[in-house]
Amino acid sequence: MSVFDDPGLFGRLYAADYDGPDNNPDPGPAVDFLAGLAGAGPVLELAIGTGRVAVPLAARGVAVEGIEASPEMVAHLRAKPDGAGIPVVIGDMADVAVRGPFRLAYLVFNTLFNLVDPARQADCFRNVARVLEPGGAFVIEAFVPDPADFDRDERVQMRAVTEDSVTLRVHQYDRLAQTFVRQTITIDGDGVRLSPFAMHYMWPEQIDRMAADAGFRLAERYADWRRQPFGRNSTDHVSVYRLG
């Protein structure tokens, strides 16, 4: 099964190290932002992972539920203090296999782009709309693609090298399809290990059109969780879509 059609692959490969200090940003600003929209909830986190955002948000008194394709990720969530009490459905986030209604749903840290098939990204928006209450919000955090990052069809980077190992990262881009496949290759005394990853990236206005097709309107957009103004030079965006 390829990185394009296995929603649980990311967690199987990366769950063990996902909470490492260099892998994820401080959840505090995101939790502050989401708590301001959530009230008491209930809210739904798509791709809840190890609970980086959900656990501190629940600690604010917000009723949080989650969807996650990786049982390995959920096992790390369950091992955290207060993580065991958060209901999680194991499944593809695009299917949104929960009943709701939710006051808020959110998808953080570029994870919308992990749905490599554009049709599945559209499914995600339509299915979130189905489980939100009238006027409910769907919050997306994503990077703004920089064409300079995709100025060639392939890229090879040396990530680490020692006297007995080397780690390389190889990208292959399809600029027309707005996708890339990345392979991290580690060669050491134990052999060769491969860690694949893929994305279908979109510019904010493309996400806006997808949201509108699902019945959402863009209500707010910021450059980050601290509500800095979004502008032409912003590298990331936090977008709040409302039903209706």
N, C-alpha and C positions, 0 to 999 in steps of 0.2 A: 504494500500500500504506500502511495507517495505522500509527500508533504502536502499535496493539494487536496487530498480527500480523507485524511485521518485526523479528526479534531482532537484526539487524545494524545497524538504523538509528541506535541510540545511538552506536555507535562511529564510523560515518561522519560524524556531526555533531560529535562531541566529542573524538575521538582526538587531534587536533592540539594541543589545549590541556589534555588531561586531567591531565598531570603538572605543571601550573602550581602555584605555591606556595599559592594560595588555594583549590584544588579538593579536596584530599584530606588527611586527617590523617596524622600521623607513623605509619608502619607498625610502629615498634619494639614497642609494647605488644602488638599483635596477633601479631607474630612470636614474641615471648617466650612468649605463651600457647599458640600452636599448636605450637611446638617442644616444649613440655612434654608434649603429647599424642601427637606424631608419632613419637617415636623416630627410627629411620633411615628410616621410611616403608615403602612409598610412600604419598604423600598426593595428593589431587586437589583442585584449586581450580576451582570453577565460576565462570564469568565472570572469567577470570584477567586480562583487560584488558592493561594495559601492564606487568604484573608488579610492581606496587607492593609487594605482600606476598610473592609467590612468589619473586622474586629474592633478597631477604635471607633468606628461609626456606631456600632451596636453599643459600645460602652457609653455613648452619649444618650442612651435611652431610645434609640431608633430601632424599630423592628426591621431587621435586615434578613432577606432570603437571597439565595444564590443559585446560579447554574454554573456547572463546571464539567468539562469533558474528561478531565483527568482524575481518576481515583487517587493517584499518587499526590497530586496537589491537595486534594481534600483531606488526605491523611495528615499532611502537615498542618492544615487548618485545624483539624480536630485535636491535634496535640498541643495547641496553644491554649493558654488560660482564656476561658470564655468562648473559645472557638467551637467547642462541641455543641453549644446551644444554638448555633445558626443553622437553620434548615437549608440543605443544599440538594438540588436535583442533579444527578449525573447525566449529562447529555450535551448535545451540540447547542451552543448558545444561539445559533440562528433559528432553531426550532422553538425556543422559549416555551418549553414544556411545563408551564405552571399555569395556575388559574387566575391569580390576582383577585380583585383589581389592586394595583399598586399606585401610590401617589407619585413615585419617582422610579425610574430605571436609569442605570448608568453603566458606561463602558469606558474604561480608563486605559491610559498608557499605550495608545496606538493599537489596541487589541482589535478594533474593528477591521484593521487591515490584515489581521491573521486569517480572516475569511478570504481566501485567495480567489474564489469564484465570485464575480460581481453579482450574480443571481442570488447567492447565499447572503451577501451583504444586504440586498434588497429584501430578502426573506426576513432577515433580522429586524429591520425597521418595521415591516408589516406586522410581524408577530409581537413586537413590543407594543405597537399601537393597540393590538387586540387585548392586552392584559393591563393597560393603564386605565385609570379612572378618567372621566371627562376633564379636560384641562391639564392632565398629568404631564410631567416633564420627562424627557429623555436627554441625558447629558453625555456628550461624547468628548473625550480628550484625544487629540491626535496631533502628529507633526504636520507641518505644511511642507510638501515636497519642494526641494530645491533642485531645479534642473541641472545644476552643476554636479549634483551627486549622481546623476544618471546620464553623463555625457559620453558614455562608452558602453559597449555590449558586455564587457566583463571587467573584473577587477580582482587582483590577487594581493593580499596583505599578509605580512608576517606579524603574528600576534605575540609569540613568545619563542625564545630559543634558549636551551641550556646545553651542557655538554652531552646530555643523553636524551634530549627530546626537542621537538619543534612543533609549534602549532601555527597553522596557516588558515586564513579565511578567504574563501573564493566566492565571488558573486557573479551571477549571470543575469543580465537584465533583458527584459522585453519592454522597450520604452513605449511601443504602440499599445500594448496591453496593460501598461502600468503595473507590471509585476516584476519581482525578482526572486530568484532562488539563491540561498546562501548555504554554503557547506563549510563548517569548521572542522578541520582535519588535524588530529593530533597523532604524531608518530613518536613512539618511545619504545622502551624495552618490552612492553606488553603487546606491541603490535600497532595497528592503525585503528583509530576510533573516528567515526563520522557523526556529526551533529547537524542535521539539515534544518532549514528554516525557510519559510516563504512568506511573501506579502503581496497583496494587491492594494497599492496606495492610491489615494484620491486627494485632489485639492478641495478646500472647503466648499467652494461653489458646487462641486460635483456631489458632495455629501448633502448639501442643501437641496439639490434637485431630487436625490433619492428620498430624502426625508419628506419632501412635499408630495411625492408620489404615494407615500404611505399615510398621508393625512396630517403631517406635522408642518408647523411654521417655525422659522428661526426667531426665537424671542430675545436671546442675548448671545453675545460672543466676546470672549476675552482672550488675551494673549497667554494667560496662565491662570492658575487657581486663585491667585491673589487679586484677580479682577483688573490686572493691568490692561490698558486699552489695546485692542487688536488693530494692527495696521499693516501696511504693505510689506514691512520688513520683519513681521512676526514669524518666528520659526515654529511655533506651536499654537494651537487654539483649544479653548474649552468652549463648547457650543451647547446652548440650552435650547432644545426644541420642545414645543408645546403642541398638544393635540388640538386641532380646530383652529 
